[in-house]
Amino acid sequence: MKNQFLEAWAKMLDKLMSWLDAIIINIPNILIAIIVFIAVIFISKYVNKLTLRILDKGKLQKSMKEVIAKLMAIITILLGLFLILGILDLSKTLNTLLAGAGVAGLAVGLALQGALANTYSGIILSYIKFVKIGDWIESNDYEGEITNIDLRSVTLKQVDNNLVYIPNKQVVENPIKNYSKTKKSRVILNCGVGYESDLEFVKKLAIETITNNFDAVKKTDEVLFLYREFGDSAINFELRYWINSTSGLEVAKSKTEAIIQLKKAFDANNINIPFPIRTLNIPNLKYGDKELSTVK
């Protein structure tokens, strides 16, 4: 037992001495590897700044520019690590690392399919010209101003100042309505007047009211007035006009002002805006020769 222990101890010492000899022999390579590593760190920072400077000339979103710059810096560091492994004569270790990275990458890719889909969609959105930060859009039943686009989601600020985060994949796969690609927005207002109203006069009054109260409307021809249907309680019409804004909030404000002005104009001219009324006709009942009224 004692001899076996001494033999094992001797082998361990021999192994340690061989490692020490290898370290001493490779001291120049180790020093060179350290210098290369420090140089790679500084080079990666320069690559990061240079990439940002180049991308600033393009139309990519700010968040995407930062992500691409960081990816370029990481690639620079990885190339430096491969070079360091070559200097230290660790090519076998490099092959092992690459094989392990391939297996790990496959496993991570399967586990993060949703996240990778959002990342890919975020890259696509950063290249789409008709969607950018500051635009007022409608997507996935949400409407608001784009405040940020990153690799995970698109951030919308709604009229009520709440933030909505929509995954990039859903934005790419569903229709997008962009209100900011034109300098004007159309306001559409629906209303109705009583059946006793003079329809020609109602049309003229509504158009003149909009023309006189909104600066963006210069002529009466710019206001579109359409009677839509004979409703249950009113003759319904639709009023359309343009405003010099692409903000959904400004459209809502203009619509509110139009309702106020139309109500004032209709009240001043005794034009009724009816609400639903139900009329009940109840027949009188007879009991023998006597007539009983059911309504008191």
C-alpha positions as CSV (number, residue, x, y, z in Angstrom):
1,M,0.0,0.0,0.0
2,K,2.8,2.4,0.9
3,N,4.7,1.6,-2.3
4,Q,1.6,2.3,-4.4
5,F,1.1,5.6,-2.6
6,L,4.7,6.6,-3.2
7,E,4.5,5.6,-6.8
8,A,1.3,7.7,-7.3
9,W,2.9,10.6,-5.6
10,A,6.0,10.4,-7.9
11,K,3.8,10.3,-11.0
12,M,1.9,13.4,-9.8
13,L,5.2,15.3,-9.2
14,D,6.4,14.3,-12.6
15,K,3.2,15.5,-14.2
16,L,3.4,18.8,-12.3
17,M,7.0,19.3,-13.4
18,S,6.2,18.6,-17.0
19,W,3.4,21.2,-16.8
20,L,5.9,23.7,-15.2
21,D,8.4,23.0,-17.9
22,A,5.8,23.5,-20.6
23,I,4.8,26.9,-19.0
24,I,8.4,28.0,-18.8
25,I,8.9,27.0,-22.4
26,N,5.7,28.8,-23.5
27,I,6.3,32.0,-21.5
28,P,7.1,34.0,-24.7
29,N,3.9,32.7,-26.3
30,I,1.9,33.5,-23.2
31,L,3.2,37.1,-23.1
32,I,2.4,37.5,-26.8
33,A,-1.1,36.1,-26.2
34,I,-1.6,38.6,-23.3
35,I,-0.5,41.5,-25.5
36,V,-2.7,40.3,-28.3
37,F,-5.7,40.0,-26.0
38,I,-5.2,43.6,-24.7
39,A,-4.8,44.8,-28.3
40,V,-8.0,43.0,-29.3
41,I,-10.0,44.7,-26.5
42,F,-8.9,48.2,-27.7
43,I,-9.5,47.2,-31.3
44,S,-13.1,46.0,-30.5
45,K,-13.9,49.4,-28.8
46,Y,-12.6,51.2,-31.9
47,V,-14.7,48.9,-34.2
48,N,-17.7,49.6,-32.1
49,K,-17.3,53.4,-32.5
50,L,-16.4,53.1,-36.1
51,T,-19.5,51.0,-36.9
52,L,-21.7,53.5,-35.1
53,R,-20.1,56.4,-37.1
54,I,-20.7,54.5,-40.4
55,L,-24.3,53.5,-39.5
56,D,-25.2,57.1,-38.4
57,K,-25.2,58.0,-42.2
58,G,-28.0,55.4,-42.7
59,K,-31.7,55.3,-41.8
60,L,-31.6,52.5,-39.3
61,Q,-33.2,52.9,-35.8
62,K,-30.8,54.0,-33.1
63,S,-31.3,50.8,-31.1
64,M,-30.5,48.7,-34.1
65,K,-27.3,50.7,-34.8
66,E,-26.1,50.0,-31.2
67,V,-26.9,46.3,-31.5
68,I,-25.0,46.0,-34.8
69,A,-22.0,47.9,-33.4
70,K,-21.9,45.6,-30.4
71,L,-22.1,42.5,-32.6
72,M,-19.2,43.8,-34.6
73,A,-17.2,44.3,-31.4
74,I,-18.0,40.8,-30.2
75,I,-17.0,39.3,-33.6
76,T,-13.7,41.1,-33.3
77,I,-13.1,39.7,-29.8
78,L,-13.9,36.1,-31.0
79,L,-11.5,36.4,-33.8
80,G,-8.8,37.6,-31.3
81,L,-9.5,34.6,-29.1
82,F,-9.1,32.2,-32.0
83,L,-5.8,33.9,-32.8
84,I,-4.7,33.6,-29.1
85,L,-5.5,29.9,-29.1
86,G,-3.4,29.5,-32.2
87,I,-0.5,31.4,-30.6
88,L,-0.7,29.1,-27.5
89,D,-0.8,26.0,-29.8
90,L,-4.2,25.0,-28.6
91,S,-5.6,24.0,-31.9
92,K,-7.1,20.8,-30.5
93,T,-8.8,22.8,-27.8
94,L,-10.1,25.2,-30.6
95,N,-11.7,22.3,-32.5
96,T,-13.3,21.0,-29.3
97,L,-14.7,24.5,-28.5
98,L,-16.1,24.9,-32.0
99,A,-17.8,21.5,-31.9
100,G,-19.3,22.3,-28.5
101,A,-20.4,25.7,-29.7
102,G,-22.2,24.1,-32.6
103,V,-24.2,21.7,-30.4
104,A,-24.9,24.4,-27.9
105,G,-26.0,26.8,-30.6
106,L,-28.5,24.2,-32.0
107,A,-30.0,23.6,-28.5
108,V,-30.3,27.3,-27.8
109,G,-31.8,27.9,-31.2
110,L,-34.5,25.3,-30.6
111,A,-35.2,26.7,-27.1
112,L,-35.4,30.3,-28.2
113,Q,-37.4,30.0,-31.5
114,G,-39.9,32.8,-30.4
115,A,-37.1,35.2,-29.3
116,L,-35.1,34.6,-32.4
117,A,-38.2,35.2,-34.6
118,N,-38.7,38.6,-32.8
119,T,-35.0,39.4,-33.3
120,Y,-35.1,38.6,-37.0
121,S,-38.4,40.7,-37.3
122,G,-36.7,43.5,-35.4
123,I,-33.9,43.6,-38.0
124,I,-36.5,43.6,-40.8
125,L,-38.4,46.5,-39.2
126,S,-35.2,48.5,-38.9
127,Y,-34.8,48.4,-42.7
128,I,-38.4,49.2,-43.5
129,K,-38.6,52.8,-44.7
130,F,-42.3,53.4,-44.1
131,V,-42.0,52.5,-40.3
132,K,-39.8,54.6,-38.1
133,I,-39.7,56.1,-34.7
134,G,-42.1,59.1,-34.4
135,D,-44.7,57.6,-36.8
136,W,-48.3,57.3,-35.7
137,I,-49.4,53.7,-36.7
138,E,-52.1,51.2,-36.1
139,S,-51.2,47.5,-35.8
140,N,-52.7,44.5,-34.0
141,D,-55.7,46.6,-32.9
142,Y,-53.4,49.1,-31.2
143,E,-52.8,52.7,-32.2
144,G,-50.1,55.1,-31.1
145,E,-46.8,56.8,-31.8
146,I,-43.7,54.6,-32.2
147,T,-41.3,55.5,-29.4
148,N,-38.8,52.7,-29.8
149,I,-38.0,49.7,-32.0
150,D,-35.6,47.1,-30.6
151,L,-34.8,43.4,-31.1
152,R,-37.8,42.3,-29.1
153,S,-40.7,44.6,-29.6
154,V,-42.2,47.8,-31.0
155,T,-43.2,50.4,-28.3
156,L,-46.3,52.5,-29.0
157,K,-47.4,55.5,-26.9
158,Q,-51.2,55.7,-27.1
159,V,-53.5,58.7,-26.9
160,D,-53.9,58.1,-23.1
161,N,-50.1,58.2,-22.7
162,N,-50.0,54.4,-22.0
163,L,-47.2,52.3,-23.6
164,V,-48.0,49.2,-25.6
165,Y,-45.2,46.7,-26.4
166,I,-46.0,44.6,-29.5
167,P,-43.7,41.7,-30.4
168,N,-41.8,42.4,-33.6
169,K,-43.1,39.1,-35.1
170,Q,-46.7,40.2,-34.8
171,V,-46.0,43.6,-36.3
172,V,-44.2,42.1,-39.3
173,E,-46.9,39.4,-39.9
174,N,-49.9,41.7,-39.6
175,P,-51.1,44.8,-41.5
176,I,-49.7,48.2,-40.5
177,K,-51.6,51.4,-41.0
178,N,-49.2,54.4,-40.9
179,Y,-50.9,57.7,-40.5
180,S,-47.6,59.7,-40.7
181,K,-46.7,59.1,-44.3
182,T,-49.0,61.9,-45.5
183,K,-49.0,65.5,-44.3
184,K,-52.8,65.4,-43.7
185,S,-55.3,63.2,-41.9
186,R,-59.0,62.8,-42.7
187,V,-61.6,63.3,-40.0
188,I,-64.8,61.3,-40.5
189,L,-67.9,62.3,-38.5
190,N,-71.2,60.4,-38.4
191,C,-74.4,62.1,-37.3
192,G,-78.2,62.1,-38.1
193,V,-81.0,64.6,-38.4
194,G,-84.8,64.3,-38.0
195,Y,-87.0,63.3,-40.8
196,E,-88.7,66.7,-40.7
197,S,-85.4,68.4,-41.6
198,D,-84.7,70.3,-44.9
199,L,-81.9,68.0,-46.1
200,E,-80.5,70.5,-48.6
201,F,-80.2,73.1,-45.8
202,V,-78.7,70.6,-43.4
203,K,-76.0,69.8,-46.0
204,K,-75.2,73.4,-46.7
205,L,-75.1,74.4,-43.0
206,A,-72.8,71.5,-42.1
207,I,-70.3,72.2,-44.9
208,E,-70.2,76.0,-44.1
209,T,-69.8,75.2,-40.3
210,I,-66.7,73.1,-41.0
211,T,-65.3,75.5,-43.6
212,N,-65.6,78.5,-41.2
213,N,-64.2,76.8,-38.1
214,F,-61.1,74.9,-39.4
215,D,-58.2,76.7,-41.0
216,A,-57.0,73.6,-42.9
217,V,-60.3,73.7,-44.9
218,K,-60.1,76.6,-47.4
219,K,-63.0,75.8,-49.6
220,T,-66.4,74.2,-49.2
221,D,-65.4,71.7,-52.0
222,E,-62.9,70.2,-49.5
223,V,-65.7,69.0,-47.2
224,L,-67.4,65.8,-48.3
225,F,-71.0,65.5,-47.1
226,L,-72.9,62.2,-47.8
227,Y,-76.3,61.0,-46.6
228,R,-75.8,57.4,-45.8
229,E,-79.2,55.8,-44.9
230,F,-82.7,56.2,-43.6
231,G,-82.2,55.2,-40.0
232,D,-84.7,54.0,-37.4
233,S,-84.9,57.5,-35.8
234,A,-83.0,59.8,-38.2
235,I,-81.6,60.3,-41.6
236,N,-77.9,59.5,-41.1
237,F,-75.1,61.4,-42.8
238,E,-71.3,61.2,-42.9
239,L,-69.0,64.3,-43.0
240,R,-65.4,64.1,-44.1
241,Y,-62.7,66.8,-44.1
242,W,-58.9,67.0,-43.9
243,I,-56.6,68.5,-41.2
244,N,-52.9,69.4,-41.3
245,S,-51.7,66.7,-38.9
246,T,-50.9,63.0,-38.9
247,S,-51.4,62.6,-35.1
248,G,-54.3,60.4,-34.0
249,L,-54.7,62.7,-31.0
250,E,-55.1,65.8,-33.2
251,V,-57.7,63.9,-35.3
252,A,-59.6,63.1,-32.1
253,K,-59.4,66.8,-31.0
254,S,-60.6,68.0,-34.4
255,K,-63.5,65.6,-34.4
256,T,-64.5,66.8,-30.9
257,E,-64.4,70.4,-32.0
258,A,-66.5,69.6,-35.1
259,I,-69.2,67.9,-33.0
260,I,-69.4,71.0,-30.8
261,Q,-69.7,73.4,-33.7
262,L,-72.2,71.3,-35.6
263,K,-74.4,71.0,-32.4
264,K,-74.3,74.8,-32.0
265,A,-75.2,75.4,-35.7
266,F,-78.1,72.8,-35.6
267,D,-79.5,74.3,-32.3
268,A,-79.4,77.8,-33.7
269,N,-81.4,76.7,-36.8
270,N,-83.8,74.4,-34.9
271,I,-82.4,71.3,-36.6
272,N,-83.2,68.2,-34.5
273,I,-80.6,65.5,-33.8
274,P,-83.0,62.7,-32.7
275,F,-82.3,59.9,-30.4
276,P,-84.1,56.5,-30.7
277,I,-87.7,56.7,-29.7
278,R,-90.1,53.7,-29.4
279,T,-93.9,54.4,-29.8
280,L,-96.3,52.0,-28.2
281,N,-99.8,51.7,-29.6
282,I,-102.1,50.0,-27.0
283,P,-105.6,49.2,-28.1
284,N,-108.6,49.8,-25.7
285,L,-110.2,46.7,-24.3
286,K,-114.0,46.1,-24.0
287,Y,-115.7,44.3,-21.2
288,G,-119.3,43.7,-22.2
289,D,-120.8,47.1,-23.2
290,K,-118.1,49.0,-21.3
291,E,-114.9,50.2,-22.8
292,L,-111.8,49.9,-20.5
293,S,-108.9,52.2,-21.1
294,T,-105.5,50.6,-20.6
295,V,-103.7,53.9,-20.5
296,K,-104.2,56.4,-17.7
